[in-house]
């Protein structure tokens, strides 16, 4: 299994790129969102990868983060969702958007992905609802847990080390999920409440998210 590739971009196409790794070229397919975020030809890039092997085909799919790769793995576990559909969903929503859509049961958001119809979108939400909290909990902690560094450091060790900055609110979401779980709330209910609270107040810290989520989980009437 090829789990990560670091090298220089030799060629870019609309949906894939050729990465030179010490003289060996790898074709890596990526979502539209990932392709748009990658540097140009001649620049260094590092991608987490997933290798799909079939009788008539071997393809590498690339992701900027392990969270995105994990969502790809889960999405392709759903009946009727192949690698192409998974990349379309991730390209349309991004990992955070996928987490939010599934946690909230919003299959209409999943349906906006190119080539994904309402039946598949509903199946994605239903099949992955209980798995969403686990991936959401990964968000904001991967850089520390896995020690991600700039791609150039692997090829050019003399460059100064820099760690990527986690998007705001993600660490707070992970901590809020953990806190609600400790209070006895089910993973699906907790994930939905945290996702809704985070969407309404993107700048909220952990205590604020917990309070907002508890209000949403409180019995109505």
Secondary structure, DSSP 8 states (H G I E B T S, - for coil): ---EEEEEEEEE-SSEEEEEETTEEEEEE--HHHHHHS--TT-EEEEEEEEEEETTEEEEEEESSHHHHHHHHHHTTSTT--HHHHHHHHHHHHHHHHHHHHHTT-HHHHHTSTT--HHHHHHHHHHHHHHHHHHHHHTTTHHHHHT---HHHHH-TTS--------TTHHHHHHHHHHHHHTT--HHHHHHHHHHHHHH-TT--HHHHHHHHHHHHS---
